[in-house]
Amino acid sequence: MKIRFSIFLFVITILFNVLYGCVSHDLAGPFVVECTEEVLRYEVDIVPIINANCAISGCHDGSNSLPDWTDHETLAGEGAEVQRRITLPLNDPAKMPRVGSITAEERQKLFCWIEQGALDN
């Protein structure tokens, strides 16, 4: 009886360690963006964010096969994908921008401008 109980405890200990010991605890969650009633303007609010973070050499600057986000129509047409990628966790390889990061305020402006219809205003 003691041997069975010892084996049972051993098996439970191994299962516990396998199930809970191999979990990565450094996974960040996606960013949550809440939009306000503030009307965002393309030229004033969005273009500076794109120019500083996205339209850099080798990225979305129109010099390669990536979408040219300096062009309003292209950026607006990619809106859902932009929203998805800027809200991915920082440790996700698909997050944007790939180099560096944007601030929470920049993320909110870009995300909410798209929610407002991505107007060229």
QUIDA-V296543 format. One record per backbone hydrogen bond with DSSP energy under -0.5 kcal/mol. CO is the residue of the C=O (numbers start at 1). NH is the residue of the N-H. If there is no record, write none. Layout:
# QUIDA-V296543
co & nh
CO & NH
CO & NH
This chain:
# QUIDA-V296543
co & nh
1 & 5
2 & 6
3 & 7
4 & 8
5 & 9
6 & 10
7 & 11
8 & 12
9 & 13
10 & 14
11 & 15
12 & 16
13 & 17
14 & 18
15 & 19
16 & 20
17 & 21
18 & 22
20 & 23
31 & 33
33 & 35
38 & 40
41 & 45
41 & 46
42 & 46
42 & 47
46 & 50
47 & 51
48 & 52
49 & 53
50 & 54
50 & 55
54 & 56
54 & 60
56 & 59
59 & 61
60 & 69
67 & 69
68 & 71
70 & 72
71 & 75
72 & 76
73 & 77
74 & 78
75 & 78
76 & 79
78 & 82
79 & 83
80 & 84
81 & 85
82 & 86
83 & 87
85 & 88
85 & 96
87 & 31
89 & 92
92 & 95
98 & 100
103 & 107
104 & 108
105 & 109
106 & 110
107 & 111
108 & 112
109 & 113
110 & 114
111 & 115
112 & 116
113 & 118
114 & 117
119 & 121
